[in-house]
Amino acid sequence: MPGLLTSGAYSGEEETEHEPRLRDTPGDISLEAAANTIAFHPCQDIIAAGDVDGDVYVYSYCCLEGGNKELWSSGHHLKSCREVSFSHDGHKLFTVSKDKSIHILNVEEGRLMTRFSKAHNSALNSLLVIDEHLFATGDDRGELKVWDLRKGNSVMEMKQHEEYISDMALDGNKKLLLTTSGDGTMGVFNIRRRRFELLSEPQNGDLTAISLMKRGKKVTCGSSEGTIYLFNWDGFGATSDRFALKAESIDCMVPVTESIVCTGSIDGVIRAVNILPNRVIGSVGQHAGEPIEQLAKCHTGPFLASCGHDQKVKFWDISSLSSVIVDDYRKKKKKSGQLKSLSRKAFSTGEDFFADLREEVAGPEEKEHDNTETDSD
């Protein structure tokens, strides 16, 4: 009998040891092919991803170890899925593909609701959901279309760019649609009046990403040459400022506060960058040596997600960025040559073992961000 009691006690301890561990962020999601695009659900802990094979996956995620779960997948696209986006109410998932088609799927079960088979004459590259009825798409040859689901077709078609449309953004009034293009220009379109407004002066390299900052007063554009270009809201024709990162490229960009954007690069590093004053704050995370395709900010928690050529979707804790303040004053300090770690997982190679301790020590001086000089011109 004593032996049985000992065995039972041991068994209980073993069960406790195997309880799922609570992590700071959800675990990585491994896909069968590299993902081009990811998007968070507006109100549930759900993320969607589209890959180079044309497959779309929808997962629920949580911070319990092993807690991520595939809800459904869709293989309706014949070629690479370039962009995914949820409707504002979260009931529909929009996807666009290199096969020139647009698909709209039911989020609950993954059922294909609507298909526009030959939506453009060229491969689709970008997508923006405007409201419950309207959405916009851009293709590889620079054509922009705005679609109305009530009419079942496009209500605006314009080709002002000479190269692919890489990204799109909308002002708060849902009046002006801004586009970035591989021809180095930013386009401005009035979607209420359905007319083209203007193109900016061409910049060096492709313009790859766009975000509205400073409560809509500034427009930031990333470029293939690693420079962020700034435009005033009332001065779209020419840049008001520019800021070169020590990165080979800026392939994607997402705002996380009114002053801070996170950028993804071909070097696999996710940088947090303050806009005006222009400063690289540090590294949020990385896909070690693998190019990053897209970033997305969570609507329900303090997470940033990234997808890269390593066939993984990774999650990063960005809660610390909401309290960061960057002053104009910059205290001179020896350059270490290494980006500051802004999360526990920022350097996944293990090189930054003492990152947590350094962050705690650096906390009171965070407002000055001395070490941000090491990654900016």
WOLINGI-V415507 format. One record per pair of residues at least 12 apart in sequence whose C-alpha atoms are under 6 Angstrom apart, sorted by the first residue. I is the first residue (numbers start at 1). J is the second residue. If there is no record, write none. Layout:
# WOLINGI-V415507
i=I j=J
i=I j=J
This chain:
# WOLINGI-V415507
i=20 j=64
i=20 j=65
i=21 j=64
i=21 j=65
i=22 j=63
i=22 j=64
i=23 j=63
i=25 j=63
i=26 j=62
i=26 j=63
i=28 j=313
i=28 j=314
i=29 j=312
i=29 j=313
i=30 j=312
i=31 j=311
i=31 j=312
i=33 j=311
i=34 j=51
i=34 j=52
i=34 j=309
i=34 j=311
i=35 j=50
i=35 j=51
i=35 j=307
i=36 j=50
i=36 j=51
i=36 j=82
i=36 j=293
i=37 j=49
i=37 j=50
i=37 j=83
i=37 j=294
i=39 j=85
i=39 j=296
i=40 j=298
i=42 j=90
i=42 j=299
i=45 j=60
i=45 j=61
i=46 j=59
i=46 j=60
i=47 j=59
i=50 j=81
i=51 j=81
i=52 j=80
i=52 j=81
i=53 j=79
i=53 j=80
i=54 j=77
i=54 j=78
i=54 j=79
i=54 j=80
i=54 j=81
i=55 j=74
i=55 j=75
i=56 j=73
i=56 j=74
i=57 j=73
i=58 j=71
i=58 j=72
i=59 j=71
i=79 j=98
i=79 j=99
i=80 j=97
i=80 j=98
i=81 j=96
i=81 j=97
i=82 j=96
i=82 j=97
i=82 j=125
i=83 j=95
i=83 j=96
i=83 j=126
i=91 j=107
i=92 j=105
i=92 j=106
i=92 j=107
i=93 j=105
i=93 j=107
i=97 j=124
i=98 j=123
i=98 j=124
i=99 j=123
i=100 j=118
i=100 j=119
i=100 j=120
i=100 j=123
i=100 j=124
i=101 j=116
i=101 j=117
i=101 j=118
i=101 j=119
i=102 j=115
i=102 j=116
i=103 j=115
i=122 j=139
i=122 j=140
i=123 j=139
i=123 j=140
i=124 j=139
i=125 j=138
i=125 j=139
i=126 j=138
i=126 j=167
i=133 j=148
i=133 j=149
i=134 j=147
i=134 j=148
i=135 j=147
i=138 j=165
i=139 j=164
i=139 j=165
i=140 j=164
i=141 j=163
i=141 j=164
i=142 j=159
i=142 j=161
i=142 j=162
i=142 j=163
i=142 j=164
i=142 j=165
i=143 j=158
i=143 j=159
i=144 j=157
i=144 j=158
i=145 j=157
i=162 j=183
i=163 j=182
i=163 j=183
i=164 j=181
i=164 j=182
i=165 j=180
i=165 j=181
i=166 j=180
i=166 j=181
i=166 j=208
i=167 j=179
i=167 j=180
i=167 j=209
i=175 j=190
i=175 j=191
i=175 j=192
i=176 j=189
i=176 j=190
i=177 j=189
i=180 j=207
i=181 j=207
i=182 j=206
i=182 j=207
i=183 j=206
i=184 j=202
i=184 j=203
i=184 j=205
i=184 j=206
i=184 j=207
i=185 j=200
i=185 j=202
i=186 j=199
i=186 j=200
i=187 j=199
i=200 j=236
i=200 j=237
i=200 j=238
i=201 j=237
i=201 j=238
i=205 j=224
i=205 j=225
i=206 j=223
i=206 j=224
i=207 j=222
i=207 j=223
i=208 j=222
i=208 j=223
i=208 j=251
i=209 j=221
i=209 j=222
i=209 j=252
i=209 j=253
i=213 j=258
i=214 j=258
i=214 j=259
i=217 j=233
i=218 j=231
i=218 j=232
i=218 j=233
i=219 j=231
i=222 j=250
i=223 j=250
i=224 j=249
i=224 j=250
i=225 j=249
i=226 j=244
i=226 j=245
i=226 j=247
i=226 j=248
i=226 j=249
i=226 j=250
i=227 j=243
i=227 j=244
i=227 j=245
i=228 j=242
i=228 j=243
i=229 j=242
i=230 j=242
i=244 j=377
i=245 j=376
i=246 j=375
i=246 j=376
i=249 j=265
i=250 j=264
i=250 j=265
i=251 j=264
i=251 j=265
i=252 j=264
i=252 j=294
i=259 j=274
i=259 j=275
i=260 j=273
i=260 j=274
i=261 j=273
i=264 j=292
i=265 j=292
i=266 j=291
i=266 j=292
i=267 j=289
i=267 j=291
i=268 j=286
i=268 j=287
i=268 j=288
i=268 j=289
i=268 j=290
i=268 j=291
i=268 j=292
i=269 j=286
i=270 j=283
i=270 j=284
i=270 j=285
i=270 j=286
i=271 j=283
i=271 j=284
i=277 j=328
i=280 j=372
i=281 j=372
i=282 j=339
i=282 j=340
i=282 j=341
i=283 j=339
i=283 j=340
i=283 j=341
i=283 j=342
i=284 j=342
i=284 j=343
i=284 j=346
i=285 j=346
i=290 j=309
i=291 j=308
i=291 j=309
i=292 j=307
i=292 j=308
i=293 j=307
i=293 j=308
i=294 j=306
i=294 j=307
i=302 j=317
i=302 j=318
i=302 j=319
i=303 j=316
i=303 j=317
i=303 j=318
i=304 j=316
i=325 j=367
i=326 j=367
i=326 j=368
i=327 j=368
i=331 j=370
i=335 j=374
i=337 j=374
